[in-house]
Every structure is written in structure tokens, then in C-alpha cells.
Amino acid sequence: MSDYRYPASDIQFCLEKIAQVERLEAHFENYTADLLEPVLSEAAKFSEQLVAPTNRLGDQQPPKMVERCVQETPAFKDIYEALQEAGWPTLSGPEAYGGQALPRALEVAFNEGIQSANLSFSLCPLLTQGAIDALETHASDALKAMFLPNMISGRWTGTMNLTEPSAGSDLAAIKTKATREEDHYRIVGQKIYITWGDHLMSDNIIHLVLARLPDAPEGVKGISLFVVPKYLLDEQGEPGRRNDVFPLSLEHKLGIHGSPTCVMQFGEKEGALGYLVGEEHNGLAAMFTMMNNARQSVGLQGLAVAEAAYQKALDYAFERKQGAIKGHADKVVIAQHADVKRMLWQMASCLAAMRALMYTASVENDLKQVAPEHAQRTELYTPIVKGWLTELAQEITSTAIQVHGGMGYIEETGVAQLFRDARILPIYEGTNGIQALDLVGRKLRSDKGAAMYALIEEMRTSTNDIESEVDAALLQSAISMLEKTTQSLLEGEVPAEYVAYDYMMLSGYVLGGWQMLKGVVNGADAAWQKKARFYIRQLLPRAQMHGQAIAAYADSGMNDDWDAILLQN
């Protein structure tokens, strides 16, 4: 058993009282309010009892190459089979292909548990869901029938193959080639950093691969998307002979050791057989379907790994006795020392705000699927959820080490692993710099700020019942800073590309404050109310800092000549 505790009551509060999950009942026939508590209860059992005890194992016994295949960490296959048998992969899948057609918000709640319990393992079903989303949205009916039932059941897993040695975030530079051949295509090329690119846990692996056709136009408009199975299907639709796609090697990483990150070779001989998803030269649209959902999922990973680190720090702080304080004759637990108490409340308050925003965004994402008017809000939330939550995960996992003191720097406590695991989150599925540019360059400007201004107005009016005048005033001041900064960006008063990160963080802190006080207004318990007060008075001021940094940037004097100065030093 592990000491991880699934925060079921916190998740339920965020879904019911802050995100108003009951709105989904009118749109999802299979969902009723009485489903939420049993789903959370079973998610707790699965993550605590089955998944969490394997986290350390994955870190110490990473996957390895065996006969041109990847052998996953021992015990991971057993967990995956239990996941499949319990029906968890089917939660949000369409009924036509064997899914339960429940809101994605329930899947997010389940995923928080397995991601806290074992981030490395959780990436396998996460990537499969991204591949399912792309196929469901863009593939032909024939391809859906071929692949979706077994992917939704969990019998087959999926991957995303975007990055190449010479093309990281710059997808326009990809070189993988596809050639037409009867009713299919032949794919030749190499992809790197492919999460769960190969393993032996499932009967088949369905790769989604970006490639170029010979007559493709230059740039991102020339990218096509293909589905390339590890095993080709026989006449009965079952895995048959091996396709011409193999893992070449495994990356040796700072963290998430239990997750095999593969270099994948497509087409050593005749070329890997693949099928076109959507239209030729229009793979970018399908890719963004995968990426946008994955970006919110990475934000969830930030919340999840931070929660696990906080729990370790909290337990240690109330067990470890060291030093004395006034009024106590004996040594006290370190949780009673002022600075440790500050760190614990800082982590707890951040986590509450992160969780509230995560589930608010997940419910909006569900509403977007059935009510298009929610699309703008979801688009606005996505880069903030990915960026702000994963940045705070760096702080919280680092603070957890600090609470442990020297013991935190020792691998045996397990908190160092969480710190290492969290470090990838601001990098993959689009770096946080890219998220910030997306927020400012696409989301803010595409509608001239309409979605952000609507959100600002809702934040202003939805917390009018706050009893504390101090907290209300601090939130309103932060909202005004966000509004002023939004206007300055839209009017071109500051160079958006240089201040985008600050704007993303400013937005995150303000949204977090709004969520915390929204919880207070909607019947939060004493613990939440104390976290809200701490957040508003100790963490929300960071919003002002980011806003002031943006305002001051125009006078900073920075220009292209600074590059030469950096090189001189």
C-alpha cells in the first residue's frame, strides 16, 4: 500500500459547487448526479490500492529494449489489465463504439487519481485518449470502425508521433514521408520523444503519425495525418503480422522513468502501412484536436503530481520532530514552525485553486461538445490550465522537498522523484512559452478580447456576496489589473511576444482567486475558507507583480542589441 490519499471530497466540492457539474445532466443522457460519488469512490480505490504502490517501482526499474520491443516496468501490465477490466477507458467514449458516453469531467476526476499515484503509468491511457479524440473527430467511418472499439475498450493503446530530430515544436520542418499506394499509404521517417511508443501491455498500438506527401505544399499546410498500427489487421479485424514500425531506442530521462519514451522508426524496409486521417495536407486540424485535449490533461498532471508531493510533505511535517518553540518544553513537529507552516498553507492553497480551475475547465470542455457557445471559454482556459498549473507544479514539488529538508534530497523519501517527474510538464504538448503565445496571439486577438472581457465581467459579478470586504477588494483589484493589461495588449502598447508568459501567469492567479472565493460563496467548509483567505492575501498579490512587469516592459530598454551583450558575457 502507498500513503497516497485520493482527495475525493475536494474533487466533489469543486465539481458540484464551483464548476456546477449538474449543468451536464441536460446534455448527457447517461449522466445523473448520483453517479458522481460512486465514481469518485471507485477511483479512490483504484488509484490508492492498485496504482500508487507501483510508482517507486517504475522509477527504479524503467522499461528496457527486448528483441526490438519495449518491455515495460514489472507490474504495469497487471495494472493496465485491471484498468481495462474495470471499464475505466470507456467512460467518455461514444456508445456506438462501446463507450459509456459520460462527461469527460468524470474521466478527469479518475485521471487525477492515477496521475497522482503513478504519473508514468497514467501517460499510456492518456495518449490513447488523445488518439481516440483525433480519430473520432476526423477519421472516416471505415477507420473509426476499424480502430475505435478496441481503443475505447482499452484493448489497444494509442500514441502521438509528431516530433522529429530536426523538428521539435516547429512542425513545419518535419521530414517523414508518405506515398500513396492503392487504398493506403507507405510511411518512412523517424520520430523522437514518443511517449509509450512501444510496450507489451496491449494487443496492438495505434500510432498517429504526421508526414508529408510528395506533392505537399511547404510549411504546416503540407502536413497530413496517418494512422499506423503496430500490427496490421487481418480479415477478422484482429492484429496480424507486424507492420514496418519499430522502436530504435529508449531515452534516458530526468524523470517519468516508468514511461518509455521511444525513438520510433517508420519504414526500415517496405515502409510502414498507414491510412489517411481526414484530408491530405490537412493534418494540422486533427493534430490540434489531439493537442488541445492533451494540453488540459497536462495541466491535470501538474495538479496531480503536486498533490502527491504536498501529501508527502504534510505527512512528514507532522511526523518529524525537531527544535523547540515558545511554550513547549519538548521538541515539536516541524509543522509547528512558522516557515514550515507557511509552506504547507502555500501548497494547500495553490492546490485548491488549481483543482477548482481544472474542474471548471473540464466541465466547460464537456459543454463545448454539446453547446458551441462554450467553445470560446474552453479555448481561453486551455493554455492557462496547461501553463499556470504546470508552473505551480514546479513550485509545489520543490517546496515539498524544502519541507523535508535534507531528507527531501534523498531518493528514499520519494519526494525527489515527484520533483523530477514534474519537470517535463512545462515542456511537452507545447512548451509553456508556446501556451502563453497561443493565449495572447490566438485566443485573445481572434475575437478582439471578447471572450476574456466576458470572463472578466463574470468574475466581477459572480462573487458579489463575499462577506470579507478585504478579500473582495483584493480580488476586484486583481481583476482590474487583468482588464487593464488585456486592453494594453490588444492596443499594442506592449510587445505581446515578450510579455505573454507574464500575461498567462497573471490570468492564472486571477482565475485562481476567483475560484477560491466562488467556493466560499457556495458553502465551502472551514478548511476551504482558510485556504481561500491565505490565497487571496498571500498568493493573489503575485498577479499584481506580473501585471506590473508587463506595464514596465515598454520602458525596459530591451531590444535586439541585447543579444550581442549576452554573447559577450
Secondary structure as GFF3:
##gff-version 3
##sequence-region A 1 569
A	DSSP	alpha_helix	8	13	.	.	.	ID=ss1
A	DSSP	pi_helix	14	18	.	.	.	ID=ss2
A	DSSP	three_ten_helix	21	26	.	.	.	ID=ss3
A	DSSP	three_ten_helix	33	35	.	.	.	ID=ss4
A	DSSP	alpha_helix	36	45	.	.	.	ID=ss5
A	DSSP	pi_helix	46	51	.	.	.	ID=ss6
A	DSSP	three_ten_helix	52	54	.	.	.	ID=ss7
A	DSSP	alpha_helix	55	60	.	.	.	ID=ss8
A	DSSP	beta_strand	64	66	.	.	.	ID=ss9
A	DSSP	beta_strand	69	71	.	.	.	ID=ss10
A	DSSP	alpha_helix	76	85	.	.	.	ID=ss11
A	DSSP	three_ten_helix	88	90	.	.	.	ID=ss12
A	DSSP	three_ten_helix	95	97	.	.	.	ID=ss13
A	DSSP	alpha_helix	104	117	.	.	.	ID=ss14
A	DSSP	alpha_helix	119	138	.	.	.	ID=ss15
A	DSSP	alpha_helix	141	153	.	.	.	ID=ss16
A	DSSP	beta_strand	156	161	.	.	.	ID=ss17
A	DSSP	three_ten_helix	171	173	.	.	.	ID=ss18
A	DSSP	beta_strand	177	181	.	.	.	ID=ss19
A	DSSP	beta_strand	184	195	.	.	.	ID=ss20
A	DSSP	beta_strand	204	212	.	.	.	ID=ss21
A	DSSP	three_ten_helix	220	222	.	.	.	ID=ss22
A	DSSP	beta_strand	223	229	.	.	.	ID=ss23
A	DSSP	beta_strand	231	233	.	.	.	ID=ss24
A	DSSP	beta_strand	239	242	.	.	.	ID=ss25
A	DSSP	beta_strand	245	250	.	.	.	ID=ss26
A	DSSP	beta_strand	261	266	.	.	.	ID=ss27
A	DSSP	beta_strand	272	277	.	.	.	ID=ss28
A	DSSP	alpha_helix	283	317	.	.	.	ID=ss29
A	DSSP	three_ten_helix	334	336	.	.	.	ID=ss30
A	DSSP	alpha_helix	338	370	.	.	.	ID=ss31
A	DSSP	three_ten_helix	372	374	.	.	.	ID=ss32
A	DSSP	alpha_helix	375	404	.	.	.	ID=ss33
A	DSSP	three_ten_helix	405	409	.	.	.	ID=ss34
A	DSSP	three_ten_helix	411	413	.	.	.	ID=ss35
A	DSSP	alpha_helix	415	422	.	.	.	ID=ss36
A	DSSP	alpha_helix	432	437	.	.	.	ID=ss37
A	DSSP	pi_helix	438	444	.	.	.	ID=ss38
A	DSSP	alpha_helix	445	446	.	.	.	ID=ss39
A	DSSP	alpha_helix	450	462	.	.	.	ID=ss40
A	DSSP	alpha_helix	469	490	.	.	.	ID=ss41
A	DSSP	alpha_helix	496	521	.	.	.	ID=ss42
A	DSSP	alpha_helix	526	534	.	.	.	ID=ss43
A	DSSP	pi_helix	535	539	.	.	.	ID=ss44
A	DSSP	alpha_helix	541	553	.	.	.	ID=ss45
A	DSSP	alpha_helix	562	568	.	.	.	ID=ss46
###
